[in-house]
Amino acid sequence: MMKLLKAVVAVAALTATSVQAQAESALQDILNDGVLKVGTTGDWNPMTVKDPATNSYKGYDIDVMTELAKDLGVEVEFVPTDWKTLVSGVTSGKYHITGSASISPARAKAAGYSASYFSLATVPLVLKKNGDKYSDWADLNKAGVTVAATLGTTQEQQVKDFFPDAKHQIVEAPARDFQEVLSGRADAHITSNVEASTLVEKYSQMMIVPVSAPKAPTPVAMLLPQADQVWINYINTWITLKQERGFFAELGKKWKLTN
């Protein structure tokens, strides 16, 4: 009888925990409030770009989250954030989810990730006038070279790992690493191949260093509350369906992430 009682209590506790988890899920809050809150930096072209004049956003991530909100049957609210507070905004409940972020063990210690829907890799950029000085990664790993990165980004750690002999110039948002190169305060910076293409298109004085191969191929995903498995499951299901129906492929072409 005692064993049976313990079993019943255990089942009841498990059921209660499950019900509580569902009740506390961001998914239910979103459906109840009618608003999906999305953290976005607005400084990663073509993923998320903020227009200060209109206080509005455009980009790949913006289209993804607008579609997600539509399928949820709610409104979308884009919450300004920056790279150094991207994770804490999720863990504190400032927003329900973020736009695209590189998957990293450091972020995964505090936040959950969705399934990935595309990958990127890291490349270096310099001014065209200095292009003859740099043809591969080793040319940047020298004491006389300054390489910039933005605080809180994946590239902040990569700069230190890839270029231990160079000087590291870490800038804090709203400043950006590529601005250091344009101004001459840094010789180079590194970023995703996705952003690199948009930068050289926008700034004709910049070029991608013709390295033998990009570094650190990295999957990209959305950040969510780590313990909210209900919300994570929903997002992963949504991503799978959208992949099967060609949504991400078409969006990649629109924003020139793919050919």
C-alpha angles and dihedrals in degrees: 000000000000091000090050091049091051091050092051091048091049092051091047091050091049091049092048091050091050093049091046091050091052092047092051096045119122087228092068092044090053093049092045095047096037092227133106110203113207125189112219133167099210092212105088110091124231093011100056127355124174121212105212092198094061099021087231134128136225135180146083094303091047091055091047093052094043088055092047091052091048092053090047090051093236140108121263123230118191111213116203114237138151134228097262092054098035094105097039090054089061096043093048094049095245087135136004098232142354133232119249118328131171112257110247134165090233093059092041090061090071108019138040125242132218121225112286121257101185142359136230137188136211126257133171126240131201138167114283091234088063095043095110090063096060128050102145144010095275091060089065096047096082134114093243094054126089117205120191132211136171118251114255096018126116087248092063091072093035091059089057093045098044098040110033092155096049129081114261119218110192115190128191125231135289079043113073133210095237089057088062089058094046091051094047094243089117133031096217146354134198129227142151118298086241095061092036091064092053093046096054089046091053099038111043091190091066130079139184111245107245094237121179089247138347116259133233105016101211134186117230126218144153123275118232137167105294098225097042099097092163091061093041091051092051093050093047091050090049092049092050092051093046092049091051091049094050098248096131093042092054092045090050090056092047093055094036095245088130135023 
